[in-house]
Amino acid sequence: MGLSANSQALNPDRLLSQYLLDHYGRDSGLPSDRVWVSTEGPRGYLWIGTQGGLARFDGVNFKAYNQQSHPAFKASDIRALEWTPDGDLWIGTYGGGAVRMRGKEFTTFTTDDGLIGNVIYDIHRTVDGSIWFATDQGVSQLVADEFSSWTVDDGLAFNGATHIAQDQQGTLWFSSLTNGVSFFDGGRFEHIGLDEGLDSLQIHMLKWDKELGIIVGTATGSIYQLSAVQGPQKLPMSNPVAIEEYLRDRDGNRWLGSYGEGLWRASADGSETRFSFGTGNETEHIFSLIEDTRGTLWASTTRGLFGLRDSPFLSLGTAEGLADSTFVVTADNDGTVWAGSEPHGLFRISADGKLSQPHPELINKTISSLLISVDGSLWIGTFGEGLFRIHNGVITHFGEEDGLFGLHIFALQQLRDGTIWISTNLALNIWQDDASPISQPLPELDGKVPRHILEGKDGTVWLSSAQGLFIYRNGLLEQKIIGDGPTSSVVRASYEDERGVLWIAAGNGTLSRLDQGRLFTFDSSHGLPFSAGYAILEDKARNLWISGTQGLLRVSRDSLDAVARGERNVLDTRLFDETDGLRSTQFVGGFQPAAWSTPDNRLWFVSTKGLMAFSPQGLASETPMLRTYIDAVRVDGSPIDLLEPLQLPADFQSLEIDYSSPELSNPQSVNFRYSIAANSDSWTSAGDRRTAYFTALPAGNTVFRVQASFNGESPSQSSENVAALSINRAPHWYETTWSVLVAAALIGLLVTLLQRFQSRNARRKEQQLRALVDLRTRELREALVRVEANSRIDSLTGVANRRHLEEQLNATWSMARRSGAPVSILMLDIDLFKQYNDTLGHSAGDDCLRLIAQAIKSKLLREHDMLARYGGEEFVVLLYDTDAKGAERAANRILDCVRVLDLPHPASDVSEHVTISIGCATLGEKERDDPHRLIDLADKALYQAKAQGRNRACSSNQESTDTPLERR
């Protein structure tokens, strides 16, 4: 339960309950729940061998390789994986020999090629570069594509070799499940069995360890250290279990995967601690353990793949001996942390992380407020039993008999004059000293209960309450209402920075800045994602940290100042939630203090699942550089090879580009952006979508670029994590240089003929020639008009394409700026369209796109409205002179229109018929700065509609948080 900073490996000072656990099985996309082996590849992907095939994992999606998808696999049961320094992956199958993956090429090696057996249990690359295979028929060595093999006839202990290891002297070791261990020095085999000191011939584990050398684990639970020159040395084990796998992580911590007894951690003191995955007994069979580059421990089991990783946030709750229902936290100068809970009383956490309850008298009480006064006394407010003080080990109780009015304590604060202010359910009380009774000097509060008390640098006392912010100075009390509306008056917390600027968190999700009497309020229009804030702390980098109902918010104080000065529009924020390692996103407020900063610069907050602590500096340093890769390309629905440049026909109808970024620790926080231009700094946000769709591209050369970044983090300006693909689209005949030249020559020829005929023939021929010139000119103009029209129309659906939308959006934007009319955007996406295509075929998918587009265009739009295909299954409706309510009505009509089409969707888990999701966004005259911001807002609202279950519309203009617009 240690509080030390995170190391790259799993922190051994933490309890097993404080690690984050990820689980992936067949329902997540793995080919099978039975996972034999895993390994991390050079690009950062996780490669997993299962009973149903090989899988590549990027943190979100699994890509399968098996007999059905790749003919090189003669069997889909994958038992062994081994990378070589040059990037080859060797794959051992059960019954189908070995497969080598080199780039995108797969080569099969079986007994027909010289391999001794087709059942492969292990593959090992030796220091000299040769590849060794442990099979059911013996062992084989591959050098320069030539096999050499050995069996029991050559001295091998047993033909069914299961594991291979190599020691520092270059000696090879082979284990078996029936006859102990063999070692091979290049000339002959030697055997180690019962006679040599092993307690069992059934060997479950064989490994080389950098400190112990060769070690083996037997079926009886023993672990032996082996050497070619001396007998087996048994290692001490406090809990003997059959060890199937052994791993020493990069920090020297040892992890043991057992056959039937789960995962164990061996500490430096020699003790072993068991970790259970908690999904049934079969989970306790662990076949493989690896540590990836981020320090995550991956366990291959009979119930899928489990990932064990550190969280940057330290959690202390019921599992660690604290209470989940923790209300308040504080700390003294030596780093001791005190926490108050319901109904388990007061907890003490020492600087070295040890948890205790040193005061039995307070164990069963509900602690609702804490204060350490300047004399070192600990003041404890309870909910219903008054006030306690611990001074020099002596506990004193204060109740009604001492003048305390109200026994439910909400807030405690000591002012610079030494008085202690006590807020109860009935009054604001003040304690001066033990010789004086507790008094109530502010009767005008009249039941308005302060939940947070703060004394400012100028001596002003700020009282936060459900009725607003009260100010006490110079003996006078005044009330300040923050913002407008029924919840704006609820002030939950305040904080004063070193400049004297006051920060105020209100119940309506706003944050206010009060500087020398000037109040500025930040809300969702500035990028604040909160519905409520409970506590405010500041770190050394001038970031404010605000706990709330949806997670923990980090907001740059510099960006707050800049927005307040009018120098920028949007704040620099990051919202942390469960995907970042928080045990709970629901924090607790209303009792003081709900957060604290300790001398080691850790920030502590209370939540519904106990205490949470973290180091902001460590959190900032943990953001890695993401790598981005282009995985696959499809043209008109058919996959094509990834060649540079990608050649596209002139008449292509759709281009789909799949991309990924391997991030195994926090994949839910990865977002993407892409651009499509020869040289462009204009990026399109793709959110977490991992496919880009295009229905039109300019002729000639262009470059597709895609970049990954963490949600809330600015994308790196470096090109190191940008994947690029050169594309060349063949021109139509009318886009070629020769077509322009031919057209010009034809016109010149006609003019010349006209002049010739004028000089040598009669008026009749002159008129005929003029008529011919007019006809040809008219035909040429009509052809050019058709070309221009076709360049603006999506060839599949017959509606406007993205290029035409961009032109019309700019024109509409300019018109709206002159007139002051509102502009709205509807972003439409057909739900589960990929599954529709996969089930019914691309032809049915094309028909579905056409039917929906034409239905919307013909029945729902006004003359000046525009429907455009944005890409893939996405459409955009541009609505001029339409406010937010009008946009919502249009969205609901479109939902009903698609429902009336009654198109069957057998693969949908939303409805039996095709449905759509819609994101609505509206910008008025004062907000109109960038038309593309309107598209971004609609796109975010569309993502919200999908996150809430699809088949609905959501608006970015709603006051409530992401409430869907139900069909009316």
Sequence and secondary structure as in RCSB ss.txt:
>XXXX:A:sequence
MGLSANSQALNPDRLLSQYLLDHYGRDSGLPSDRVWVSTEGPRGYLWIGTQGGLARFDGVNFKAYNQQSHPAFKA
SDIRALEWTPDGDLWIGTYGGGAVRMRGKEFTTFTTDDGLIGNVIYDIHRTVDGSIWFATDQGVSQLVADEFSSW
TVDDGLAFNGATHIAQDQQGTLWFSSLTNGVSFFDGGRFEHIGLDEGLDSLQIHMLKWDKELGIIVGTATGSIYQ
LSAVQGPQKLPMSNPVAIEEYLRDRDGNRWLGSYGEGLWRASADGSETRFSFGTGNETEHIFSLIEDTRGTLWAS
TTRGLFGLRDSPFLSLGTAEGLADSTFVVTADNDGTVWAGSEPHGLFRISADGKLSQPHPELINKTISSLLISVD
GSLWIGTFGEGLFRIHNGVITHFGEEDGLFGLHIFALQQLRDGTIWISTNLALNIWQDDASPISQPLPELDGKVP
RHILEGKDGTVWLSSAQGLFIYRNGLLEQKIIGDGPTSSVVRASYEDERGVLWIAAGNGTLSRLDQGRLFTFDSS
HGLPFSAGYAILEDKARNLWISGTQGLLRVSRDSLDAVARGERNVLDTRLFDETDGLRSTQFVGGFQPAAWSTPD
NRLWFVSTKGLMAFSPQGLASETPMLRTYIDAVRVDGSPIDLLEPLQLPADFQSLEIDYSSPELSNPQSVNFRYS
IAANSDSWTSAGDRRTAYFTALPAGNTVFRVQASFNGESPSQSSENVAALSINRAPHWYETTWSVLVAAALIGLL
VTLLQRFQSRNARRKEQQLRALVDLRTRELREALVRVEANSRIDSLTGVANRRHLEEQLNATWSMARRSGAPVSI
LMLDIDLFKQYNDTLGHSAGDDCLRLIAQAIKSKLLREHDMLARYGGEEFVVLLYDTDAKGAERAANRILDCVRV
LDLPHPASDVSEHVTISIGCATLGEKERDDPHRLIDLADKALYQAKAQGRNRACSSNQESTDTPLERR
>XXXX:A:secstr
       SS  TTS GGGSEEEEE GGGT S S EEEEEE TTS EEEEETTEEEEE SS EEEESTTT TT S 
  EEEEEE TTS EEEEEBSS EEEEETTEEEEE GGGT S SBEEEEEE TTS EEEEETTEEEEEETTEEEEE
 GGGT S S EEEEEE TT  EEEEESSS EEEE SS EEEESTTTT S S EEEEEEETTTEEEEEETTS EEE
E SSS  EEE  SS   EEEEEE TTS EEEEEBSS EEEE TTS EEEE   S GGGGBEEEEEE TT  EEEE
ETTEEEEEE  SSEEESGGGTS SSEEEEEE TTS EEEEETTTEEEEE TT  EE   GGGTTS EEEEEE TT
S EEEEEBSS EEEEETTEEEEE GGGT   SBEEEEEE TTS EEEEESS EEEE  TTS  B   GGGTT  E
EEEEE TTS EEEEETTEEEEEETTEEEEE  SSSTTTT EEEEEE TTS EEEEETTS EEEEETTEEEEE GG
GT   S EEEEEE TTSEEEEEESS EEEEEHHHHHHHHTTS SS  EEEE GGGT S S B  SSS SEEE TT
S EEEEETTEEEEE HHHHHHT      EEEEEEETTEEE   SSEEE TT   EEEEEE   SSSGGGEEEEEE
ESSS    EEEET  EEEES   SEEEEEEEEEEETTS   SSSTTEEEEEEEE   GGGSHHHHHHHHHHHHHH
HHHHHHHHHHS HHHHHHHHHHHHHHHHHHHHHHHHHHHHTTB TTTSSB HHHHHHHHHHHHHHHHHH   EEE
EEEEETTHHHHHHHH HHHHHHHHHHHHHHHHHHT  TT EEEEEETTEEEEEEET  HHHHHHHHHHHHHHHHH
H  B TT SS SB  EEEEEEEE GGG S HHHHHHHHHHHHHHHHHTTSSSEEETT SSSS EE   
